[in-house]
Amino acid sequence: MLDENLLDAIDILLSASKNFVFCGSLPLVLCGIIERDIKDIDVLIDKNIPLENYGFGDILPSKDDLEKPRIMRDENGNDVPLISIKIKNIPVDIFIVDKINYSNMNFLGREIKVQNIEDILS
């Protein structure tokens, strides 16, 4: 059973933009690769698309209200900016990346984009 706030947070993200690509544990749980409660949401956004196109400043906080992105390192040592927000008290990490490989998936009646499992596991 998924937490109601988690589902609400996913719906808010999807209402802001259909271009969010869900990554991390959500796709792994949906595909049956891991079995655990989902406590947070990880999404990818394309660094070449303005934040406003993802609903920032409309449904999500404006980019002026966001904290300065933290920098994470990917498996190749490349810098990956990360924005952390909370939606419905659910932590949401937004990774700003160069390239996103994804598939479309039906999730409880919602059409969502999920990062390709091979990319998550690599």
N, C-alpha and C positions, 0 to 999 in steps of 0.2 A: 504494500500500500504506500502510495506516495503522499507526502505531506501536502495538505491543501495550499499552504503558502508557497510551496515549491511550484505547484501547478499554476497558481496565480502569477508567480514571478515569470514563469515561462510564457504565459499568455501576455503579460505586459511587454516582455521582450518582443514577442511575435507581433504585437500590435504596433510597436515602435518601428520594426523593420523585419521583413521576411528574409533579410540577408545575413542574419546572425547564423553562424555555423556552430552547433553545439559540439563540444569536445569533452575530454576528461571522462569521468565515471559514467555520466548519463548514457552515452552510446554503448559503453561496455556492458552496462546493466541491461540495456534494451536488447542487445545482441546475445545476452546470456553468457558472456565471457566471465563476468564477475557477478557475485551475488552479495549485495550490501545495500544499506539504506543510502539514499542520496541526500546529502546535507547541504550541498552548494551547487552552483551552476558555473561551468566554464564555457566561454564562447570565444570564437575567433572572428575578427573583423579584418578586412583588407585595408592595409595602410594607405592605399591609393584612393580610397573612397572617403570623402569628408565625414567627420563624426555626425554632422547634421543629417546625413542620409540614413543614419542608423537610429534616428529619433532623439539624439542628444539635443537638449534645449527645447524639446517638445514634450515627449512622454518621459524621457530620461533626463537626468541633470544636464544643464548646459555645460559645454566644455570649460567655461570660465569657473564653474562651481566644482569641477572635478579636481581632485588632488593631482599634483604632478605625477605622471606615470612612473611607476617603479620600473626598473630594468631587470629582466630575468635573462638567463642564458639558455639557449636551446642546446640540443645534444651536439651540435657542431661548434658551439662556442659563440654563436651569433647573438647580438643583443635583441631582445624581444620586449618592447614596451608593454606594460600591464597596468590596466586601470581596475581598481577594485571599488565596487559600489554595493549597496544593499537594496534589495527590492523585496517588500513584504517580509523584512527581517531575514531574508535569505542572502548569504554572501554570493556575489556574482563577480567572477574574475573575467575581464575582457582582454584578450591577448591581441595585439595589433601586429599582424604578420604580412610577409611579402606574398606568400602563395598559400592557397587553401584548396586541398583536394577533399571533396565532399560527395555525399550521396543524399538523395531525398529519402525520407522515412516517414511512415505514418505512426504517430505517437498519440494514442488515446483520442483519435479523431482530429489531430492537428498534423498538418504537413510541416515537417521540420527538416532542416539541413543538418547532417551530422558529418563530422570529420571522418574520412575513411579510416576504418579500424586499423589497417596496416600502418598508417601514419601515427595513430595513437600509440600503438604497441612498439614502434621503432624508437 
